[in-house]
Amino acid sequence: MADKKLLDDAKKLAGYRAVEDNVKNGQRVGIGSGSTVKYVVDKIKELGYTDCICVPTSFQSRQLIIEAGLKLSDLSITPELDITIDGADEVDQHFNLIKGGGGCQLQEKIVAHASKELVIVADYSKDSVEFGQNWKKGIPIEVHPMAYVPIIKQLSQAPFNLKATLRMAVNKAGPVVTDNGNFVLDATFQSLNSQHEIEKLNVQLKMIPGVVEHGLFINMTKKVYFGQTDGTIKLRSK
Ligand SMILES: O=C(CO)[C@H](O)[C@H](O)COP(=O)(O)O
């Protein structure tokens, strides 16, 4: 297991640098969710970018924005954003992302889609060559609660062949309930070998009635900052 302090330092490096390189005061900024994004908000605050208009992607990121004293907005008031900075659970060589480890994939995808640019910040453990190489928990799939059993069944069959389980809460009896009142399935796969297969899955999952959103983010980012253990940053861009 990777050292927690090393991971945390790497997250901080990535979060700080992504803001320094990409955010200007006064911009409309989507704020992702997760532990790395905390450093994004910290840096926006530290730089005194109080004219930035921040749109959250979860209850957690809304709290971060409020606690930092930054300007809070939403997509009904600010429907177009200059940039979103968000974390990821895995980034492969083709910039395919797996997101949703924190269960926020629905709002994250909506906010990213409303942005001119999605910049990803992550520690070194998220950096993969092959899809699914490092993230073994599967693809998070947000589903309407009434549909979770039929969806698990459908996912187990062709063309999906995914083994999906209902994500259970840790300090509460029963399932994780998302900020949108839905459940999350984590769907593991044997092999997704080609980019074509991944892109096909991206679309097919959305076609299942009851699937609200999933954590595959394909063709959504061109820039990823990975904090490294030695205090440097690996920037991957295309
Ligand atoms: O997709 C997400 C939440 O739904 C997060 O961005 C992802 O889980 C990464 O989180 P962290 O920065 O804590 O590693």
The ligand as an SDF file (V2000), in Angstrom:
LIG
                    3D

 14 13  0  0  0  0  0  0  0  0999 V2000
  -14.1460   10.8690   -9.2140 O   0  0  0  0  0  0  0  0  0  0  0  0
  -14.0150   11.2410   -8.0690 C   0  0  0  0  0  0  0  0  0  0  0  0
  -15.1270   11.2860   -7.0970 C   0  0  0  0  0  0  0  0  0  0  0  0
  -16.3010   10.8040   -7.6730 O   0  0  0  0  0  0  0  0  0  0  0  0
  -12.6790   11.6700   -7.5840 C   0  0  0  0  0  0  0  0  0  0  0  0
  -12.2090   12.7030   -8.3950 O   0  0  0  0  0  0  0  0  0  0  0  0
  -11.7560   10.4780   -7.6460 C   0  0  0  0  0  0  0  0  0  0  0  0
  -12.3170    9.4520   -6.8470 O   0  0  0  0  0  0  0  0  0  0  0  0
  -10.3560   10.8330   -7.1570 C   0  0  0  0  0  0  0  0  0  0  0  0
  -10.3850   11.1380   -5.7980 O   0  0  0  0  0  0  0  0  0  0  0  0
   -9.0800   11.4720   -4.9630 P   0  0  0  0  0  0  0  0  0  0  0  0
   -8.6140   12.8200   -5.3960 O   0  0  0  0  0  0  0  0  0  0  0  0
   -9.5630   11.4400   -3.5370 O   0  0  0  0  0  0  0  0  0  0  0  0
   -8.0680   10.3980   -5.2430 O   0  0  0  0  0  0  0  0  0  0  0  0
  1  2  2  0
  2  3  1  0
  2  5  1  0
  3  4  1  0
  5  6  1  0
  5  7  1  0
  7  8  1  0
  7  9  1  0
  9 10  1  0
 10 11  1  0
 11 12  2  0
 11 13  1  0
 11 14  1  0
M  END
$$$$
